[in-house]
Amino acid sequence: MFQSILAKLSGSQSSENCWQLIEQGANVIDVRSPEEFAQGHLPQAINVPLARLDHWLGNQKDKQQAFVLYCGAGIRAQKGCDILRANGFECAINGGSLKDLLCCQPNQPKALL
């Protein structure tokens, strides 16, 4: 329940909408620490910790690419979306928490991967 409240405060999108974007080719970015990432993540996600996101963006050329960001509760993902938008990447979506995305993952078991 606490994570759901945090996700609402952070402006995350519904998990169903995020999965539609992912299925349409959006890049999935886990902005948690490498240690958190190692404990479980979406299989299609890349780990770009929030503190390194600015540097990582320097290598990204396609500002029209869609991104779905997630973290532990949605707050770091929102900060990541703000960083992307400030750098001209307009299609940055806060996917909220890993737990919320896993709960709504289409055609997959509900356990951490």
Disulfide bonds with the S-S distance in Angstrom:
none
